[in-house]
Amino acid sequence: MRAVEFQAYGGPEVLQIVPTAVPEPGPGQVTIDAAYAGVNFADIKARAEGYRVTSLPYRPGLEISGHIRALGEGVEDLLVGQEVAALVDGGGYAEVVLANASAVFALPEGLDLRTAATVPTVLPTAHALIHEVGRLRAGESVLVHGAAGGIGTAVGQLARAAGAGAVYGVVSTDAKAEYARSHGYDELFSTGTFAEDVHRATCGRGVDLILDPVGGDTLRRGLDALAVFGRLVSFGNASGAEPWRAGQSELYAQGRSVGGFSVLALAQSAPDAVRTLTERALRAVADGVVSLPVTAEFPLSDAAGAHRLMGGRTSTGKLLLRIAG
């Protein structure tokens, strides 16, 4: 079979198509004939700086869709040939992918494989950010960094469905602002002035919930843009900055709080929680509550092209690799 690997860290050019043996599932595992693989910023960071990479060569890819090829010992709730989506701990850029059965999800009726490949990382994350961790209540306001990205696209729609009073986004370009407006956002702010823009838009009150995948100084500036009893949720560190810490002086005076979320970390520590989140997310897509537009699709052989587009920070929505066919 074919797979995409890199043997050294660097730019998109280090991604190489290699022939490799078809994996066999062990106990509690399945193999999947992949149809599509999602492209995520974590893949870019893995290739460029070794994020979550334990050894080289390394095969990126955290989410796929396809048909079950074979079942390992003890797997009882899945069937060979069944259409599924899966969250994997790397290895998704391949024609056949090994996955833990606990992170493989049968598709609900009406959900196609192409759409399903957009779900396993983005939608459980978006759902948790709005509900389980962010605890957004009807009428509250929310500010989302990266509003035009995959997670931002989903969060805007879910916040609107949850009855948010105002949904604000932060974007880096006018084109991204235009895209985000069509996915639930009321007003878009620039990365350099978002804190001041929040105070202007809310008449100095601040927002109730901020969702931040950037990290570093953006977290500190966001804390200052919170309303009384506001919540800030960190779900990434795209900036690569050193961790910033909030203490008593930043939190006590106005009852503010800070939380965090990673679907990949939760999958390791509490797989049942991820299963619940993902099943809810799949139903939300199948029922039309939220949509995740695929804005670019590349063949497996051009994984480097997908990385160039995402790494250039000009992409919107969700990027996919087409594997089958």
SELODREN-25912 format. One record per residue (C-alpha): x, y, z; residue number from 1. Coordinates in steps of 0.25 Angstrom, whole numbers, m for minus. Layout:
BEGIN
x X	y Y	z Z	pos NUM
...
***
This chain:
BEGIN
x 0	y 0	z 0	pos 1
x 4	y 15	z m1	pos 2
x 6	y 24	z 11	pos 3
x 11	y 38	z 14	pos 4
x 23	y 39	z 23	pos 5
x 34	y 49	z 27	pos 6
x 48	y 44	z 31	pos 7
x 53	y 58	z 36	pos 8
x 46	y 71	z 41	pos 9
x 45	y 82	z 31	pos 10
x 35	y 88	z 21	pos 11
x 25	y 82	z 13	pos 12
x 35	y 76	z 3	pos 13
x 39	y 66	z 14	pos 14
x 26	y 58	z 12	pos 15
x 28	y 46	z 3	pos 16
x 20	y 35	z m3	pos 17
x 25	y 22	z 2	pos 18
x 21	y 7	z m1	pos 19
x 19	y 0	z 12	pos 20
x 13	y m13	z 17	pos 21
x m2	y m14	z 20	pos 22
x m4	y m14	z 35	pos 23
x m12	y m25	z 42	pos 24
x m21	y m22	z 54	pos 25
x m17	y m27	z 68	pos 26
x m27	y m29	z 79	pos 27
x m37	y m18	z 81	pos 28
x m32	y m12	z 67	pos 29
x m38	y m11	z 53	pos 30
x m32	y m7	z 40	pos 31
x m39	y 2	z 31	pos 32
x m38	y 4	z 15	pos 33
x m37	y 19	z 16	pos 34
x m45	y 28	z 7	pos 35
x m42	y 42	z 12	pos 36
x m32	y 47	z 23	pos 37
x m34	y 61	z 29	pos 38
x m22	y 71	z 30	pos 39
x m20	y 78	z 43	pos 40
x m11	y 88	z 48	pos 41
x m5	y 78	z 58	pos 42
x 0	y 70	z 45	pos 43
x 7	y 83	z 41	pos 44
x 13	y 85	z 55	pos 45
x 17	y 70	z 55	pos 46
x 24	y 71	z 41	pos 47
x 31	y 85	z 44	pos 48
x 35	y 83	z 59	pos 49
x 32	y 69	z 64	pos 50
x 19	y 72	z 71	pos 51
x 15	y 59	z 78	pos 52
x 25	y 51	z 69	pos 53
x 31	y 39	z 77	pos 54
x 41	y 35	z 66	pos 55
x 44	y 36	z 51	pos 56
x 40	y 33	z 41	pos 57
x 26	y 38	z 45	pos 58
x 13	y 37	z 37	pos 59
x 3	y 48	z 40	pos 60
x m12	y 48	z 40	pos 61
x m21	y 48	z 52	pos 62
x m35	y 46	z 45	pos 63
x m40	y 37	z 34	pos 64
x m53	y 31	z 28	pos 65
x m54	y 19	z 20	pos 66
x m58	y 4	z 21	pos 67
x m54	y m6	z 31	pos 68
x m44	y m16	z 25	pos 69
x m42	y m26	z 36	pos 70
x m45	y m27	z 51	pos 71
x m36	y m31	z 62	pos 72
x m39	y m40	z 73	pos 73
x m50	y m36	z 83	pos 74
x m56	y m26	z 74	pos 75
x m71	y m28	z 74	pos 76
x m79	y m16	z 70	pos 77
x m73	y m13	z 56	pos 78
x m74	y m21	z 43	pos 79
x m65	y m23	z 32	pos 80
x m69	y m14	z 20	pos 81
x m76	y m4	z 30	pos 82
x m74	y 11	z 27	pos 83
x m68	y 18	z 38	pos 84
x m60	y 30	z 43	pos 85
x m48	y 29	z 52	pos 86
x m39	y 37	z 61	pos 87
x m25	y 32	z 61	pos 88
x m12	y 35	z 68	pos 89
x m4	y 38	z 55	pos 90
x m4	y 29	z 43	pos 91
x m16	y 34	z 35	pos 92
x m9	y 38	z 23	pos 93
x m9	y 24	z 17	pos 94
x m18	y 15	z 8	pos 95
x m20	y 5	z 20	pos 96
x m20	y 11	z 34	pos 97
x m19	y 4	z 48	pos 98
x m29	y 9	z 58	pos 99
x m33	y 5	z 72	pos 100
x m48	y 0	z 71	pos 101
x m52	y 10	z 83	pos 102
x m49	y 22	z 74	pos 103
x m56	y 16	z 61	pos 104
x m70	y 21	z 59	pos 105
x m81	y 15	z 50	pos 106
x m87	y 26	z 41	pos 107
x m101	y 30	z 43	pos 108
x m111	y 29	z 31	pos 109
x m109	y 40	z 21	pos 110
x m95	y 44	z 25	pos 111
x m85	y 41	z 14	pos 112
x m70	y 38	z 15	pos 113
x m65	y 51	z 10	pos 114
x m73	y 59	z 20	pos 115
x m70	y 48	z 31	pos 116
x m55	y 51	z 30	pos 117
x m57	y 65	z 35	pos 118
x m63	y 61	z 48	pos 119
x m54	y 53	z 57	pos 120
x m44	y 64	z 62	pos 121
x m52	y 77	z 59	pos 122
x m67	y 74	z 63	pos 123
x m64	y 67	z 76	pos 124
x m55	y 79	z 80	pos 125
x m65	y 89	z 75	pos 126
x m76	y 83	z 83	pos 127
x m67	y 82	z 96	pos 128
x m63	y 96	z 95	pos 129
x m77	y 101	z 94	pos 130
x m84	y 92	z 104	pos 131
x m75	y 83	z 113	pos 132
x m64	y 92	z 116	pos 133
x m69	y 106	z 111	pos 134
x m83	y 104	z 117	pos 135
x m89	y 114	z 108	pos 136
x m103	y 119	z 113	pos 137
x m114	y 125	z 104	pos 138
x m112	y 140	z 103	pos 139
x m97	y 140	z 106	pos 140
x m86	y 145	z 97	pos 141
x m74	y 137	z 91	pos 142
x m61	y 141	z 84	pos 143
x m54	y 131	z 75	pos 144
x m40	y 132	z 70	pos 145
x m37	y 125	z 57	pos 146
x m52	y 128	z 53	pos 147
x m50	y 124	z 39	pos 148
x m43	y 110	z 41	pos 149
x m49	y 97	z 43	pos 150
x m52	y 98	z 58	pos 151
x m56	y 112	z 56	pos 152
x m66	y 109	z 45	pos 153
x m73	y 98	z 54	pos 154
x m72	y 107	z 67	pos 155
x m79	y 119	z 60	pos 156
x m91	y 110	z 56	pos 157
x m92	y 102	z 70	pos 158
x m91	y 115	z 78	pos 159
x m103	y 121	z 69	pos 160
x m111	y 108	z 71	pos 161
x m108	y 109	z 86	pos 162
x m115	y 122	z 87	pos 163
x m103	y 131	z 88	pos 164
x m106	y 146	z 89	pos 165
x m94	y 150	z 81	pos 166
x m83	y 142	z 73	pos 167
x m70	y 150	z 71	pos 168
x m59	y 144	z 63	pos 169
x m44	y 148	z 61	pos 170
x m38	y 146	z 47	pos 171
x m25	y 151	z 40	pos 172
x m31	y 155	z 27	pos 173
x m43	y 161	z 20	pos 174
x m45	y 149	z 12	pos 175
x m46	y 140	z 25	pos 176
x m56	y 150	z 31	pos 177
x m65	y 149	z 19	pos 178
x m65	y 134	z 20	pos 179
x m67	y 134	z 35	pos 180
x m79	y 143	z 34	pos 181
x m86	y 132	z 26	pos 182
x m84	y 122	z 38	pos 183
x m91	y 129	z 50	pos 184
x m82	y 141	z 53	pos 185
x m88	y 154	z 56	pos 186
x m75	y 163	z 56	pos 187
x m61	y 160	z 52	pos 188
x m48	y 166	z 59	pos 189
x m34	y 166	z 55	pos 190
x m23	y 159	z 62	pos 191
x m16	y 171	z 66	pos 192
x m27	y 179	z 72	pos 193
x m37	y 168	z 77	pos 194
x m37	y 172	z 91	pos 195
x m40	y 187	z 88	pos 196
x m51	y 183	z 78	pos 197
x m58	y 174	z 89	pos 198
x m59	y 186	z 98	pos 199
x m64	y 194	z 87	pos 200
x m74	y 184	z 83	pos 201
x m79	y 181	z 97	pos 202
x m79	y 195	z 102	pos 203
x m68	y 192	z 112	pos 204
x m74	y 179	z 118	pos 205
x m66	y 169	z 111	pos 206
x m70	y 155	z 106	pos 207
x m75	y 143	z 114	pos 208
x m66	y 132	z 107	pos 209
x m53	y 133	z 99	pos 210
x m48	y 121	z 91	pos 211
x m33	y 122	z 88	pos 212
x m25	y 112	z 80	pos 213
x m13	y 122	z 79	pos 214
x m7	y 123	z 92	pos 215
x 4	y 132	z 98	pos 216
x 1	y 146	z 99	pos 217
x m13	y 144	z 92	pos 218
x m17	y 137	z 105	pos 219
x m13	y 149	z 114	pos 220
x m20	y 159	z 105	pos 221
x m32	y 151	z 104	pos 222
x m33	y 150	z 119	pos 223
x m34	y 165	z 119	pos 224
x m46	y 164	z 110	pos 225
x m54	y 155	z 118	pos 226
x m67	y 160	z 125	pos 227
x m69	y 158	z 140	pos 228
x m70	y 143	z 143	pos 229
x m65	y 141	z 128	pos 230
x m58	y 128	z 124	pos 231
x m46	y 126	z 115	pos 232
x m43	y 112	z 109	pos 233
x m29	y 109	z 103	pos 234
x m30	y 98	z 92	pos 235
x m16	y 100	z 85	pos 236
x m3	y 107	z 84	pos 237
x m2	y 110	z 70	pos 238
x 7	y 122	z 73	pos 239
x 18	y 113	z 79	pos 240
x 20	y 122	z 90	pos 241
x 24	y 118	z 104	pos 242
x 12	y 115	z 113	pos 243
x 6	y 127	z 120	pos 244
x 0	y 125	z 134	pos 245
x m12	y 132	z 141	pos 246
x m12	y 133	z 156	pos 247
x m20	y 139	z 167	pos 248
x m18	y 154	z 163	pos 249
x m23	y 151	z 149	pos 250
x m35	y 143	z 153	pos 251
x m40	y 146	z 167	pos 252
x m44	y 161	z 165	pos 253
x m55	y 158	z 155	pos 254
x m58	y 143	z 157	pos 255
x m52	y 139	z 144	pos 256
x m47	y 125	z 140	pos 257
x m38	y 118	z 131	pos 258
x m40	y 104	z 125	pos 259
x m34	y 95	z 114	pos 260
x m37	y 84	z 104	pos 261
x m30	y 75	z 95	pos 262
x m38	y 64	z 88	pos 263
x m25	y 56	z 86	pos 264
x m21	y 57	z 101	pos 265
x m35	y 53	z 105	pos 266
x m35	y 41	z 95	pos 267
x m24	y 36	z 103	pos 268
x m29	y 38	z 117	pos 269
x m44	y 37	z 116	pos 270
x m48	y 30	z 102	pos 271
x m62	y 28	z 107	pos 272
x m64	y 43	z 108	pos 273
x m58	y 45	z 94	pos 274
x m68	y 34	z 88	pos 275
x m80	y 42	z 95	pos 276
x m75	y 55	z 89	pos 277
x m73	y 49	z 75	pos 278
x m86	y 42	z 74	pos 279
x m93	y 55	z 78	pos 280
x m85	y 62	z 67	pos 281
x m88	y 52	z 56	pos 282
x m103	y 53	z 59	pos 283
x m102	y 68	z 59	pos 284
x m96	y 67	z 45	pos 285
x m106	y 57	z 40	pos 286
x m118	y 65	z 46	pos 287
x m113	y 78	z 39	pos 288
x m110	y 85	z 51	pos 289
x m96	y 88	z 47	pos 290
x m88	y 87	z 34	pos 291
x m73	y 86	z 31	pos 292
x m70	y 91	z 17	pos 293
x m58	y 85	z 10	pos 294
x m51	y 96	z 4	pos 295
x m40	y 89	z m2	pos 296
x m37	y 74	z m6	pos 297
x m23	y 68	z m10	pos 298
x m19	y 54	z m14	pos 299
x m11	y 46	z m5	pos 300
x 1	y 48	z m14	pos 301
x 0	y 63	z m12	pos 302
x m1	y 64	z 3	pos 303
x 10	y 74	z 2	pos 304
x 1	y 83	z m5	pos 305
x m9	y 82	z 6	pos 306
x 1	y 86	z 16	pos 307
x 6	y 98	z 8	pos 308
x m8	y 103	z 7	pos 309
x m11	y 101	z 22	pos 310
x 3	y 106	z 26	pos 311
x 1	y 119	z 18	pos 312
x m10	y 123	z 28	pos 313
x m19	y 126	z 16	pos 314
x m28	y 114	z 16	pos 315
x m42	y 114	z 22	pos 316
x m51	y 102	z 26	pos 317
x m46	y 88	z 25	pos 318
x m36	y 82	z 16	pos 319
x m36	y 67	z 12	pos 320
x m27	y 57	z 6	pos 321
x m34	y 48	z m4	pos 322
x m29	y 34	z m3	pos 323
x m38	y 24	z m9	pos 324
x m38	y 25	z m25	pos 325
***
